[in-house]
């Protein structure tokens, strides 16, 4: 095989031109151009269109992902605002609960104090009642002693059979032993 450049140069040298433009060369050039055009159309159909479709789909996917990301960002921002509002509400609710607990504690404190005062009043009343009973028992005991003393005096009077001056003296002596306060109450 002879190289193409040698053929062109030899053909050009024979005709006196720089390169030989004959009908065969023009025909071959047209066929080559048509083949390149067909190859371009075929490759365009087989390769370029799928590549363009892939790029279009990728561009749509990127656009959709950007839109989705924007929406997610807006939703996150809205959720953040909602959570902040809820957090403020929770803080207010916690403060309300604490104030209610304080009020209940104060009410319970007052109730406990009132109950303690009532119990103290009952204890004092019971003590006063016991004091009154003890006083009554003491008075009864004093009366019993007075009766015993009077009976002893009567025995002494009967035993001695004495006169009224001695009897008056014995009563005075007994009264002095008992005491003025006991006799007058």
C-alpha positions as CSV (number, residue, x, y, z in Angstrom):
1,X,0.0,0.0,0.0
2,X,1.1,3.4,-0.9
3,X,0.5,6.2,1.6
4,X,-2.2,8.7,0.7
5,X,0.1,11.6,1.0
6,X,2.5,10.2,-1.6
7,X,-0.4,9.6,-4.0
8,X,-1.7,13.2,-3.6
9,X,1.7,14.6,-4.0
10,X,2.5,12.5,-7.1
11,X,-0.9,13.4,-8.7
12,X,-0.3,17.1,-7.9
13,X,3.2,16.9,-9.4
14,X,1.8,15.4,-12.7
15,X,-0.9,18.0,-13.2
16,X,1.2,20.9,-12.0
17,X,-1.1,21.8,-9.2
18,X,-0.4,21.7,-5.5
19,X,-2.9,19.0,-4.9
20,X,-5.0,17.2,-7.4
21,X,-8.7,17.9,-7.3
22,X,-10.2,15.3,-9.5
23,X,-13.7,13.9,-9.6
24,X,-12.7,10.8,-7.7
25,X,-11.4,12.9,-4.8
26,X,-14.5,15.1,-4.8
27,X,-16.7,12.0,-4.9
28,X,-14.7,10.4,-2.1
29,X,-14.9,13.6,-0.1
30,X,-18.7,13.8,-0.6
31,X,-19.1,10.2,0.4
32,X,-16.9,10.8,3.5
33,X,-18.9,13.9,4.4
34,X,-22.2,12.0,4.0
35,X,-20.8,9.1,6.1
36,X,-19.7,11.6,8.8
37,X,-23.2,13.2,8.7
38,X,-24.9,9.8,9.0
39,X,-22.5,8.8,11.7
40,X,-23.2,12.1,13.5
41,X,-26.9,11.6,13.2
42,X,-26.6,7.9,14.3
43,X,-24.4,8.8,17.2
44,X,-26.6,11.7,18.1
45,X,-29.6,9.3,18.2
46,X,-27.7,6.6,20.0
47,X,-25.4,8.6,22.3
48,X,-26.1,12.3,22.4
49,X,-29.9,12.1,22.9
50,X,-29.6,9.6,25.8
51,X,-26.8,11.8,27.3
52,X,-29.0,14.9,26.9
53,X,-31.9,13.0,28.4
54,X,-29.7,11.9,31.3
55,X,-28.5,15.5,31.8
56,X,-32.1,16.8,31.7
57,X,-33.2,14.2,34.2
58,X,-30.3,15.0,36.4
59,X,-31.1,18.7,36.2
60,X,-34.7,18.0,37.1
61,X,-33.6,15.8,40.0
62,X,-31.3,18.5,41.3
63,X,-34.1,21.0,40.9
64,X,-36.5,18.7,42.8
65,X,-33.9,18.1,45.5
66,X,-33.3,21.8,45.9
67,X,-37.0,22.4,46.1
68,X,-37.4,19.5,48.6
69,X,-34.5,20.9,50.6
70,X,-36.1,24.4,50.6
71,X,-39.4,22.9,51.8
72,X,-37.6,20.9,54.4
73,X,-35.8,23.9,55.6
74,X,-39.1,25.9,55.8
75,X,-40.7,23.0,57.7
76,X,-37.8,22.8,60.0
77,X,-38.0,26.5,60.6
78,X,-41.7,26.3,61.3
79,X,-41.2,23.3,63.6
80,X,-38.5,25.2,65.4
81,X,-40.9,28.2,65.9
82,X,-43.6,25.8,67.1
83,X,-41.2,24.1,69.5
84,X,-40.1,27.4,70.9
85,X,-43.7,28.4,71.4
86,X,-44.4,25.1,73.1
87,X,-41.3,25.6,75.2
88,X,-42.6,29.0,76.3
89,X,-46.0,27.5,77.0
90,X,-44.4,24.7,79.0
91,X,-42.4,27.2,81.0
92,X,-45.6,29.1,81.7
93,X,-47.4,25.9,82.6
94,X,-44.6,24.9,84.9
95,X,-44.8,28.3,86.6
96,X,-48.5,27.8,87.0
97,X,-48.1,24.4,88.4
98,X,-45.5,25.7,90.8
99,X,-47.7,28.6,91.9
100,X,-50.7,26.1,92.4
101,X,-48.4,23.9,94.4
102,X,-47.3,26.9,96.5
103,X,-51.0,27.8,97.1
104,X,-51.9,24.3,98.0
105,X,-48.9,24.1,100.4
106,X,-50.0,27.4,102.1
107,X,-53.6,26.1,102.3
108,X,-52.3,22.8,103.8
109,X,-50.1,24.8,106.2
110,X,-53.1,26.8,107.3
111,X,-55.2,23.7,107.7
112,X,-52.5,22.0,109.7
113,X,-52.1,25.0,111.9
114,X,-55.9,25.2,112.4
115,X,-56.0,21.5,113.3
116,X,-53.1,21.9,115.7
117,X,-54.9,24.9,117.3
118,X,-58.1,22.9,117.6
119,X,-56.2,19.9,119.1
120,X,-54.4,22.3,121.5
121,X,-57.8,23.7,122.5
122,X,-59.2,20.2,123.0
123,X,-56.1,19.3,125.1
124,X,-56.5,22.4,127.2
125,X,-60.3,21.7,127.6
126,X,-59.5,18.2,128.6
127,X,-56.9,19.4,131.1
128,X,-59.3,21.9,132.5
129,X,-62.0,19.2,132.8
130,X,-59.4,16.9,134.6
131,X,-58.4,19.8,136.9
132,X,-62.1,20.4,137.7
133,X,-62.6,16.7,138.4
134,X,-59.5,16.7,140.6
135,X,-60.7,19.8,142.4
136,X,-64.1,18.1,143.0
137,X,-62.3,14.9,144.2
138,X,-60.2,17.0,146.5
139,X,-63.3,18.8,147.9
140,X,-65.0,15.4,148.3
141,X,-61.9,14.1,150.2
142,X,-61.9,17.3,152.4
143,X,-65.6,16.7,153.1
144,X,-64.9,13.1,154.0
145,X,-62.2,14.2,156.3
146,X,-64.4,16.8,157.9
147,X,-67.1,14.1,158.4
148,X,-64.4,11.8,160.0
149,X,-63.2,14.7,162.1
150,X,-66.8,15.6,163.1
151,X,-67.5,12.0,164.0
152,X,-64.2,11.9,166.0
153,X,-65.3,15.0,167.8
154,X,-68.7,13.5,168.5
155,X,-67.0,10.5,169.9
156,X,-64.8,12.7,172.1
157,X,-67.9,14.7,173.2
158,X,-69.8,11.6,174.0
159,X,-66.9,10.0,175.7
160,X,-66.0,12.9,177.8
161,X,-69.6,14.1,178.5
162,X,-68.4,17.4,179.0
163,X,-70.0,20.7,179.0
164,X,-70.6,23.2,176.3
165,X,-67.4,25.3,176.9
166,X,-65.3,22.2,176.3
167,X,-67.4,21.4,173.2
168,X,-66.9,24.9,171.8
169,X,-63.2,24.6,172.4
170,X,-63.1,21.3,170.6
171,X,-64.9,22.7,167.5
172,X,-62.5,25.7,167.5
173,X,-59.5,23.3,167.7
174,X,-60.9,21.2,164.8
175,X,-61.6,24.2,162.7
176,X,-58.0,25.5,163.2
177,X,-56.7,22.1,162.2
178,X,-58.7,22.0,159.0
179,X,-58.0,25.6,158.1
180,X,-60.3,28.5,157.3
181,X,-60.1,28.2,153.5
182,X,-61.2,24.6,153.4
183,X,-64.2,25.2,155.8
184,X,-65.4,28.2,153.9
185,X,-65.4,26.7,150.4
